[in-house]
Amino acid sequence: MADLSVDPKKLDVAEYLAAMDAATVEGGALRTAAPPEFATMVKRTSGDQLKALDASPMRERVLETIFGRMGEAFRPDKLSSSRASLVRWHVGGESESIYETELSPTGCTVTEGTSDSEPRATMTISFPEFLKLASGNANAPMLFMTRKLKLGGDIGFASNLTNLFDIPRS
């Protein structure tokens, strides 16, 4: 999967992790893939492979890649407010990672960790479900209804977040 053309369904978990290791290094295929390629790769990845990825060192590289590309996918023209809004993401699973996205009419700024600022919305989701959401392979309302996505703060704003980004489709 160094070029994301290898079908994850044809790989066992160890082969998948080795491929993801190559794909997530600096300049690797995951970091340079077009969003639809990423979406297709996630769609074809099994639950066991996602759990193994969650427990691996590649987890943080995958999250860095996704959050690092949010600015490119952000649609400031869809933002209904002229004020900046902070969204805090708690991505759980084998460990917890926290990212903050500040959304404003001028763009999307991402930082890792928690700031002293009060978020307008807080999203709590597991790593596998976050990958599915970020790749367009799950929808936020269904994740919320099945309690796989927890929202805090301004629920109305949080429920509209997916409309603020060009989310890939496989």
Residue pairs with C-beta under 8 A, 6 or more apart in sequence:
1 8
1 11
1 16
1 19
1 20
1 22
1 23
1 29
1 41
2 19
2 22
2 23
2 28
2 29
3 29
4 23
4 29
4 30
4 33
4 37
4 38
4 40
4 41
6 19
7 44
8 16
8 19
8 41
8 44
8 45
8 46
8 49
9 44
9 46
11 19
11 49
13 48
13 49
13 52
16 45
16 49
16 52
16 53
17 49
17 52
17 53
17 56
17 58
20 30
20 53
20 56
20 58
20 62
21 56
21 57
21 58
22 28
22 29
23 29
23 30
23 31
24 30
24 31
24 58
24 61
24 62
24 65
25 31
25 61
30 38
30 41
30 61
30 62
30 65
31 65
33 41
34 168
35 69
35 73
35 135
35 166
35 167
35 168
36 168
36 169
36 170
38 135
38 168
39 135
39 136
39 137
39 168
39 169
39 170
40 170
41 135
42 131
42 132
42 135
42 137
42 170
43 135
43 137
43 170
45 53
45 131
47 128
50 127
50 128
50 131
51 128
53 59
53 62
53 127
54 93
54 94
54 126
54 127
54 128
55 93
55 94
59 93
59 94
59 95
59 97
59 127
60 97
62 131
63 91
63 97
63 99
63 127
63 130
64 112
66 130
66 131
66 134
67 89
67 99
67 101
67 110
67 112
68 110
70 101
70 108
70 110
70 165
71 107
71 108
71 109
71 110
73 165
73 166
73 167
74 103
74 107
74 108
74 164
74 165
75 163
75 164
75 165
75 166
76 103
76 104
76 105
76 106
76 107
76 108
78 163
78 164
79 85
79 103
79 104
79 105
79 164
80 160
82 105
83 104
84 102
84 103
84 104
85 102
85 103
85 104
85 120
85 121
85 157
86 100
86 101
86 102
86 103
86 115
86 117
86 118
86 119
86 120
87 100
87 101
87 102
87 103
87 119
87 120
87 121
87 122
87 123
87 158
87 161
88 98
88 99
88 100
88 114
88 119
88 121
88 122
88 123
89 98
89 99
89 100
89 101
89 122
89 123
89 125
89 130
90 96
90 97
90 98
90 122
90 123
90 124
90 125
91 97
91 98
91 99
91 125
91 126
91 127
91 130
92 124
92 125
92 126
92 127
93 126
93 127
93 128
94 127
97 112
97 127
98 112
98 113
98 114
99 110
99 111
99 112
99 113
100 110
100 111
100 112
100 113
100 114
100 115
100 117
100 119
101 108
101 109
101 110
102 108
102 109
102 110
102 111
103 164
119 152
119 153
120 153
120 154
120 157
121 151
121 152
121 153
121 154
121 155
121 157
121 158
121 161
122 151
122 152
122 153
122 158
123 149
123 150
123 151
123 152
123 158
123 161
124 149
124 150
124 151
124 152
125 133
125 143
125 148
125 149
125 150
126 148
129 138
129 143
129 148
129 149
131 137
132 138
133 139
133 140
133 143
133 149
133 162
134 167
135 167
135 168
135 170
136 167
136 168
136 169
136 170
137 170
139 162
140 149
140 159
140 161
140 162
141 159
143 149
144 150
144 151
144 159
151 158
151 159
152 158
